[in-house]
């Protein structure tokens, strides 16, 4: 690298290191924004220092370029005035001898997008050590063709050689991005030297010259090789680190940064001519097109990354759309410029400055709003813009052109890439640590909640087990009481029944009022015996001690047999289907269930001419036994509980709530169902469905 490396590397290192001191990140607004407000008085000095620091450092670098060095005071550089088109070295030498040249403040000249060749003249300083080799270095490295002339004692320019990107390798010389000519002590030549820089259309016209000793030249080449290796290694390490973080975190910011870094490094390789040095067969035309292409890619990726990284949508809702349009605009703008007959780079440069101006204003607003990333990188971004302006001002000829103009902005760009990668990596690691802490806290809470839940479940289970034991004990006591009561009921009822039977067998006449009382006693004893039998039977079913003894059963025949128990009851009628049907059932249990349904219907039918109808209906998969009465029916709220135990639809004291529960138990034992439906105009129909055999 030509020039003073210390001054070149000082600016990016100083700016990046001081940005954190100037702007401390807001802890509560990490990456976010705060309401727009005027800076506090204590912040004004930071704003002033942030604005003045980059120009001051660049001014120091320029001073190092043009006021330092061992050979600066011993020779003066001259250049033909801008716009003077000279094709021959003799004509250029005539301008020099006539004094029609411009003395330069330093050892570099910038002419901008010029179409005429750049001619440089100088008088070599006297050799301090006779016989020692000296070298004339020419930069920057992307120069296409540089011719070197020495003036002989007869006053004629003599061509000594050529270097540059477009010069065939046998005719050129140079290494590590720099071009050198040998300045040997030759008595045939005077001290006047001339350099012709051929300007390639579409590229900037600027050049720097330096006179070096052999030691200085070797040190410069070694320094350039080391810096190039550092740059390449840093780029490779950055890409590897970004790909590793992308693979482990799946964060889109790393993918966006990789696109930004790849395009930026590709631009630097093109700008410094390294791609054409590797593939010289491409030629100058490839450089003329690769330069706008790499610039376009860098503009697009930089704009898209800035839009997301600095949250520019918070300032202007349509910022992302505008930036996306500008990101895709450089190539069409360059093609349009080429179609209208101007240089491609002109259209790309216009879009570049539009993108820079648009994003710069929005980032400045975000800086004033207190957005975290804008506060941290505002100084560095401002420094990058200043270094780019510093470069363009030099190559356009507004300020002296030197080595720092060429390399400061490149190192600044690499420093920003590395700082952004560090920011993304640090943020990702911090978020991961926060996520791990939150996960550990949530895991602790879940473990604590699980322990509490397990304890509550255990307590609830113990409570339920205790309640179940108490309920089982209460039911056992209840069954024992019912069994005892049933047996106690049956014994006196049997005695009463036997006594009444004995009185009936007497041949002595009994008075009518006495006979009525005896009949009432017989009825009461029968009811008492019936209730005791039901309690014992239901209690056994409750304990599931009854196992149905099923067998094939023809229902028409079986119903006719059952209805013989009600031959003396005129209110009971039977309705049968024309065909026989068979089921698998226990005839004894089924008989008990049907008796309960008929007895329940007889108890609810109307006293005057009441009718109870027993029906058998057939379906494809089941049969239905139903008993219908013409009583008051079952209220809607009671239909869901009428088959429960101890639920009776009769008046208080007239029912025990066991009959229908026995019916439901018999139906369940046979895999069937029970239900109740209304009958019009009044009454109820209780049914029991059994699966067909």
Residue pairs with C-beta under 8 A, 6 or more apart in sequence:
1 8
1 177
1 178
1 220
1 223
1 224
1 227
1 403
1 407
2 137
2 139
2 140
2 178
2 208
2 210
2 220
2 403
2 406
3 65
3 139
3 208
3 210
3 402
3 403
3 404
3 406
3 407
4 64
4 65
4 68
4 69
4 403
4 404
5 223
5 227
6 64
7 60
7 61
7 64
7 65
7 68
7 404
8 61
8 403
8 404
8 407
8 408
8 411
9 411
10 57
10 60
10 61
11 54
11 57
11 58
11 61
11 383
11 387
11 404
11 408
11 411
11 412
12 383
12 408
12 411
12 412
12 414
12 415
13 415
14 53
14 57
15 53
15 54
15 57
15 379
15 380
15 383
15 412
15 415
16 380
16 415
16 416
16 419
18 53
18 379
19 376
19 377
19 378
19 379
19 380
20 376
22 46
22 49
22 50
22 379
23 46
23 50
23 375
23 376
23 378
23 379
24 375
25 372
25 375
25 376
26 34
26 370
26 372
26 375
29 370
29 371
29 372
30 372
31 311
31 371
31 372
31 373
31 427
32 311
32 371
32 372
33 311
33 314
33 366
33 369
33 370
33 371
34 369
34 370
34 371
35 369
36 365
36 368
36 369
37 369
39 47
39 368
50 378
50 379
50 382
51 382
53 379
53 383
54 379
54 382
54 383
54 386
54 387
55 386
57 383
58 386
58 387
58 390
58 404
58 408
61 404
61 408
62 390
62 399
62 400
62 402
62 404
62 405
64 404
65 106
65 108
65 400
65 402
65 403
65 404
65 405
66 72
66 105
66 106
66 107
66 400
66 402
71 125
71 210
71 211
71 212
72 106
72 107
74 125
74 126
75 122
75 123
75 124
75 125
75 211
76 103
76 104
76 122
76 123
77 103
77 104
77 106
77 107
77 108
77 109
77 120
77 121
77 122
77 209
78 96
78 101
78 102
78 103
78 104
78 120
78 121
78 122
79 101
79 102
79 104
79 109
79 118
79 119
79 120
79 121
80 86
80 92
80 95
80 100
80 101
80 102
80 118
80 119
81 100
81 101
81 102
82 111
82 114
82 397
83 114
83 116
84 95
84 100
84 116
85 116
85 117
86 92
86 95
86 116
86 117
86 119
87 117
89 147
89 149
89 157
89 159
89 194
89 196
90 156
90 157
92 119
92 121
92 157
92 194
92 196
93 121
93 151
93 155
93 157
93 192
93 194
95 101
95 119
96 121
96 192
96 194
101 121
104 400
105 400
106 400
106 401
106 402
107 208
107 209
107 210
107 402
108 206
108 207
108 208
108 209
108 394
108 400
108 401
108 402
108 403
108 405
109 118
109 120
109 206
109 207
109 208
109 397
109 401
110 204
110 205
110 206
110 394
110 395
110 396
110 397
110 398
110 401
110 405
111 118
111 199
111 205
111 206
111 395
111 396
111 397
112 204
112 205
112 206
112 395
112 396
112 397
113 202
113 203
113 204
113 205
113 343
113 345
113 346
114 199
114 205
115 199
115 201
116 199
117 196
117 197
117 198
117 199
118 196
118 197
118 199
118 205
118 206
118 207
119 194
119 195
119 196
119 197
120 194
120 195
120 196
120 197
120 207
120 209
121 192
121 193
121 194
121 195
122 192
122 193
122 209
123 191
123 192
123 193
124 134
124 183
124 191
124 192
124 193
124 211
125 191
125 211
126 191
127 134
127 185
130 185
131 185
132 213
132 214
133 182
133 183
133 184
133 213
133 214
134 182
134 183
134 184
134 211
134 212
134 213
134 214
135 180
135 181
135 182
135 183
135 211
135 212
135 213
135 214
135 217
136 148
136 180
136 181
136 183
136 193
136 195
136 209
136 210
136 211
136 212
137 178
137 179
137 180
137 209
137 210
137 211
137 212
137 217
137 220
138 146
138 163
138 178
138 179
138 180
138 181
138 195
138 197
138 207
138 208
138 209
139 178
139 179
139 207
139 208
139 210
139 403
139 406
140 206
140 207
140 208
140 272
140 406
141 165
141 174
141 177
141 178
141 179
141 272
141 273
142 165
142 203
142 271
142 272
142 273
142 287
143 163
143 164
143 165
143 179
143 197
143 207
144 164
144 165
144 166
144 198
144 200
144 203
144 284
144 287
145 162
145 164
145 165
145 166
145 167
145 197
145 198
146 162
146 163
146 164
146 167
146 179
146 195
146 196
146 197
146 198
146 207
147 159
147 161
147 162
147 195
147 196
147 198
148 159
148 160
148 161
148 162
148 163
148 181
148 193
148 194
148 195
149 157
149 158
149 159
149 160
149 193
149 194
149 195
149 196
150 157
150 158
150 160
150 186
150 189
150 190
150 192
150 193
150 194
151 157
151 158
151 189
151 190
151 192
151 193
151 194
152 158
152 188
152 189
152 190
153 188
153 189
153 190
157 194
158 189
160 181
161 171
161 172
161 173
161 181
162 171
162 172
163 172
163 173
163 174
163 179
163 180
163 181
164 172
164 179
164 198
165 273
165 276
165 277
165 280
165 284
165 287
166 200
166 283
166 284
169 280
172 179
173 179
173 180
173 181
174 180
175 221
176 221
176 224
176 225
176 228
177 224
177 228
177 272
177 273
177 274
177 277
178 220
178 221
178 224
180 212
180 217
183 193
183 211
195 207
195 209
197 205
197 207
199 205
200 284
200 287
200 288
201 288
201 343
202 288
202 291
202 292
202 343
202 344
202 345
203 287
203 288
203 291
203 345
204 395
205 395
206 394
206 395
206 401
207 401
208 401
208 402
208 403
208 406
212 220
231 268
231 414
234 414
234 418
235 261
235 265
235 414
238 261
238 417
238 418
238 421
239 258
239 261
239 262
241 421
241 425
242 254
242 257
242 258
242 261
242 421
242 424
243 254
243 258
245 251
245 254
245 424
245 425
245 428
246 254
246 255
246 258
249 428
249 432
251 424
251 428
253 308
253 309
253 424
254 424
254 428
256 301
256 304
256 305
256 308
256 309
257 305
257 417
257 420
257 421
257 424
259 301
259 304
259 305
260 301
260 302
260 305
260 417
260 420
261 417
261 421
263 294
263 297
263 298
263 300
263 301
263 302
264 298
264 301
264 302
264 413
264 417
265 417
266 294
266 297
266 298
267 294
267 295
267 297
267 298
268 410
268 413
268 414
269 275
269 294
270 287
270 290
270 291
270 293
270 294
271 291
271 294
271 410
272 410
273 287
275 282
275 290
276 282
276 283
276 286
276 287
282 290
288 344
289 344
291 345
292 330
292 331
292 334
292 344
292 345
292 347
292 348
293 331
295 330
295 345
295 348
295 349
295 352
296 330
296 331
296 334
296 348
296 351
299 326
299 327
299 330
299 348
299 351
299 352
299 355
300 326
300 327
300 328
300 330
301 327
302 355
303 323
303 326
303 327
303 355
303 359
304 323
304 324
304 327
306 312
306 323
306 359
306 363
307 313
307 319
307 320
307 323
307 359
309 373
309 420
310 359
310 362
310 363
310 366
310 371
310 373
310 374
311 366
311 371
311 373
312 319
312 320
312 323
312 359
312 362
312 363
312 366
313 319
313 320
314 366
314 369
314 371
315 362
315 365
315 366
315 369
316 322
316 362
319 358
319 362
322 358
323 355
323 358
323 359
326 351
326 354
326 355
326 358
327 355
329 351
329 354
330 347
330 348
330 351
330 352
331 348
333 347
333 348
333 350
333 351
334 344
334 345
334 347
334 348
335 344
335 347
336 347
337 343
337 344
337 345
337 346
337 347
337 348
338 344
338 347
356 385
360 381
360 385
363 374
363 378
363 381
364 378
366 373
366 374
367 374
367 375
367 378
373 423
376 423
377 416
377 419
377 420
377 423
380 412
380 415
380 416
380 419
381 416
383 412
384 409
384 412
384 413
384 416
387 408
387 409
387 412
388 409
390 399
390 404
390 405
390 408
390 409
391 405
391 406
391 408
391 409
393 399
394 400
394 401
394 402
394 405
395 401
395 405
475 542
479 539
479 542
479 543
482 535
482 536
482 539
483 535
483 536
483 539
485 532
485 535
486 531
486 532
486 533
486 535
486 536
486 539
487 532
489 528
489 529
489 531
489 532
490 528
490 529
490 532
490 533
492 528
493 525
493 528
493 529
493 532
494 529
496 521
496 524
496 525
497 522
497 525
497 526
497 529
500 518
500 521
500 522
500 525
503 510
503 518
504 518
510 518
531 656
534 656
534 658
534 659
534 662
535 658
537 592
537 662
538 645
538 658
538 661
538 662
538 665
540 546
541 662
541 665
546 589
546 669
548 585
548 586
548 589
548 669
548 670
549 586
549 588
550 584
550 585
550 586
550 670
551 584
551 585
551 586
551 587
552 582
552 583
552 584
552 693
553 582
553 583
553 584
553 585
553 587
553 590
554 580
554 581
554 582
555 580
555 581
555 582
555 583
555 616
555 623
555 625
556 576
556 577
556 580
556 581
556 616
557 580
558 587
558 590
559 574
559 576
559 614
559 616
560 574
560 576
562 591
562 594
562 595
563 572
563 574
563 614
565 595
566 572
566 598
569 602
571 602
571 605
571 610
571 611
571 612
572 598
572 602
572 612
572 614
573 611
573 612
573 613
573 614
574 613
574 614
574 615
575 613
575 614
575 615
575 616
576 615
576 616
577 616
577 617
577 618
579 618
581 616
581 618
581 623
581 692
582 692
582 693
583 623
583 690
583 691
583 692
583 693
584 691
584 693
585 670
585 690
586 669
586 670
589 666
589 669
589 670
590 666
590 670
592 662
592 666
593 662
593 663
593 666
593 667
593 688
594 614
594 625
594 627
596 659
596 660
596 662
596 663
597 625
597 627
597 659
597 660
597 663
597 686
597 688
598 612
598 614
598 627
599 659
600 627
600 659
600 660
600 686
601 612
601 627
601 628
601 629
601 631
601 684
601 686
602 610
602 612
602 629
603 650
603 654
603 655
604 629
604 631
604 632
604 649
604 650
604 684
605 611
605 612
605 629
605 630
605 631
605 683
606 630
606 631
610 629
610 630
610 631
611 629
611 630
612 627
612 628
612 629
613 627
613 628
614 625
614 626
614 627
615 624
615 625
615 626
615 627
615 628
616 623
616 624
616 625
617 623
617 624
617 626
618 624
619 692
621 691
621 692
622 672
622 689
622 690
622 691
622 692
623 689
623 690
623 692
624 687
624 688
624 689
624 690
625 687
625 688
625 689
625 690
626 685
626 686
626 687
626 688
627 685
627 686
627 687
628 679
628 683
628 684
628 685
628 686
629 679
629 683
629 684
629 685
630 679
630 682
630 683
631 682
631 683
631 684
632 682
632 683
633 678
633 679
633 682
633 683
633 684
634 642
634 649
634 676
634 678
634 684
638 647
638 649
639 676
641 647
642 649
642 660
642 676
643 660
643 661
643 663
643 664
643 674
644 657
644 661
645 657
645 658
645 661
646 656
646 657
646 658
646 661
647 657
647 660
647 661
648 654
648 655
648 656
648 657
649 655
660 674
660 686
663 674
663 686
663 688
664 674
666 688
667 673
667 674
667 688
667 689
667 690
670 690
670 691
671 690
671 691
672 688
672 689
672 690
672 691
673 688
673 689
674 686
674 687
674 688
674 689
675 686
675 687
675 689
676 684
676 685
676 686
676 687
677 684
677 685
677 687
678 684
678 685
679 685
